[in-house]
Amino acid sequence: MSDYYEYSFQLAPYEPWNEIITAYLADAGFESFVDEAPILKAYIPSENLISEDIDSIILKLEAEEDLIECKYSYVEIKQQNWNALWESQFEPVFVSDQLLIKAPFHTDIDFDGLIVEIEPKMSFGTGHHQTTYLMCQEMQKMSLKETSILDMGAGTGVLSILAEKLGANYIEAVEIESWSAENCAENATRNNCSKILSLFGDFDVVTNRKFDVILANINKNVLKSHLAFYCTKLKESGHLLLSGFFTTDNDELIYLAEKEGFNLVKSVNKENWSMLKFIKN
């Protein structure tokens, strides 16, 4: 399990530059973000950090005439301190009046709908991020009973767990980080889920079957490289849900998805983050 770096970026003005730098940082391997205006905090595993990437991002921002100031600092966070940091920031997330995402230490909540309990550790996917929220919201509107699901970039397993609770009978949850795949499996057990197969690796570890629905909440560059694979793994008239990118990336992703044989059926956004829903021709 990795140590992490916490980067703190002081921006003036804060908006819209917090959204812009978040997009750059996500492409550079940063996994989670916390808005504490005028500071944006961003977190990256130590082995993924390339300092030249940070320098390049700062140079891009400094070239912008409308950005008055961009300063940053960083600290290393040892793995044993990560859970304490999450607990200090993790509030329960009410996605709707029928879905709550909470942590094990949220013990005094009275809720009658579906509850997904997540121990985040260092994995992405607690419902706090706009993209996870959008994916969960759309999944609730779908008919997932007796479906097969492929969850790419599963993180904590929150989407896979929700899929099972909504009636899916087979889920493959794929994670490129070994500790995140372990976290996904642990959270599946925590939620009494038995239909989830947690897989460590990339698309090469996915089984030979085809799926009714593919969920992919990953950064834009990974999505672009995976689109052809998603097309081969999705059944005819199956649904593909993409998120993990800004609304400004919609046109490019829609164009590339349509080239692979997908038709856009829905586009929704939350605070400039986007979710696109496609059907396979």
Protein Blocks (a to p, Z undefined) as FASTA:
>chain_A
ZZddddddddddfblklmmmmmmmmmnopabdcdddfbdcddddfklpcfklmmmmmmmm
mmpmklmbdcdddddddfklmmmmmmmmmccddfblkbccddfklmbbccfbdcddddfk
laghehlamklmmmmmmmmmpcfehiacddehklnommmmmmmmnopabdcdddfbfklm
mmmmmmmmmnopakbccdeddfklpcfbdcfbdcddddfklmmmmmmmmmmmpcehiacd
dehiafklmmmmmmmmmmnopacfbdcdeehiacdddddZZ
